[in-house]
Amino acid sequence: MGKIMSLSDGVNEISGERLVLDVTGFPTMKQVEKEYFLAVFHSVNGNKAKAAKILGISVKSVYNKYSLYMALPTGTNTEVVSENTNGL
């Protein structure tokens, strides 16, 4: 059985060249989640119960995510910072 290679080896044993992992141009996980959510949502013609079932989340979460994602322009950071409403 041959040796299992990983990116951490750093050198391509076949060509001897150093491996470089180029991560530029990849979307963030938040962007991937938004695009996936909207793709599912639109594929079920906005049916929140069907979208929730496909996504494995509650209908309330579908409402919340839809409100969040539709309020933001494409490419906007979708991270939400909660505010302290206890008057502290």
C-alpha positions as CSV (number, residue, x, y, z in Angstrom):
1,M,0.0,0.0,0.0
2,G,1.3,3.4,-1.0
3,K,2.0,6.4,1.3
4,I,-1.0,8.7,1.9
5,M,-0.1,12.3,1.0
6,S,-1.6,15.4,2.4
7,L,-1.2,19.1,1.7
8,S,0.9,19.4,4.9
9,D,3.6,17.4,3.1
10,G,4.3,20.6,1.2
11,V,6.0,18.9,-1.8
12,N,4.4,17.1,-4.7
13,E,6.2,13.7,-4.7
14,I,5.4,13.2,-8.4
15,S,6.9,16.4,-9.8
16,G,9.0,17.5,-6.8
17,E,7.3,21.0,-6.9
18,R,6.1,22.7,-3.8
19,L,2.3,22.6,-3.4
20,V,0.6,26.0,-3.0
21,L,-2.9,26.2,-1.8
22,D,-4.5,29.3,-3.4
23,V,-7.5,30.4,-1.3
24,T,-8.1,33.7,-3.1
25,G,-11.4,33.9,-4.8
26,F,-13.2,31.4,-2.6
27,P,-16.4,32.6,-0.9
28,T,-16.7,32.7,2.9
29,M,-18.9,30.2,4.7
30,K,-21.5,32.9,5.3
31,Q,-21.6,33.7,1.6
32,V,-22.0,30.0,0.7
33,E,-24.8,29.6,3.3
34,K,-26.6,32.7,1.9
35,E,-26.4,31.5,-1.7
36,Y,-27.4,27.9,-0.7
37,F,-30.3,29.2,1.4
38,L,-31.6,31.4,-1.4
39,A,-31.2,28.7,-4.0
40,V,-33.3,26.3,-2.0
41,F,-35.8,29.0,-1.1
42,H,-36.4,29.9,-4.7
43,S,-36.4,26.3,-5.9
44,V,-39.5,25.7,-3.7
45,N,-41.1,29.0,-5.0
46,G,-40.9,30.6,-1.5
47,N,-42.6,27.8,0.3
48,K,-41.1,28.3,3.8
49,A,-42.3,24.9,5.2
50,K,-40.7,23.1,2.2
51,A,-37.5,25.1,2.5
52,A,-37.3,24.4,6.2
53,K,-37.6,20.7,5.6
54,I,-35.0,20.6,2.9
55,L,-32.6,22.8,4.9
56,G,-33.2,20.9,8.2
57,I,-34.1,24.0,10.1
58,S,-37.3,25.4,11.6
59,V,-39.8,27.5,9.7
60,K,-39.0,30.4,12.0
61,S,-35.3,30.1,11.1
62,V,-36.4,30.3,7.4
63,Y,-38.3,33.5,8.1
64,N,-35.3,35.0,10.0
65,K,-32.7,34.0,7.3
66,Y,-34.9,35.2,4.5
67,S,-35.4,38.6,6.2
68,L,-31.7,38.9,6.9
69,Y,-30.5,37.8,3.4
70,M,-33.1,39.9,1.5
71,A,-32.3,43.0,3.5
72,L,-28.6,42.8,2.5
73,P,-27.1,43.5,-1.0
74,T,-25.2,40.6,-2.6
75,G,-21.6,40.4,-1.3
76,T,-22.5,42.0,2.0
77,N,-21.1,40.5,5.2
78,T,-24.0,38.6,6.7
79,E,-22.7,38.3,10.2
80,V,-25.2,39.7,12.7
81,V,-24.0,41.3,15.9
82,S,-26.6,41.1,18.7
83,E,-27.3,44.2,20.7
84,N,-27.8,44.3,24.5
85,T,-31.3,45.5,25.0
86,N,-31.2,45.1,28.8
87,G,-30.2,48.7,29.3
88,L,-26.8,47.8,30.4
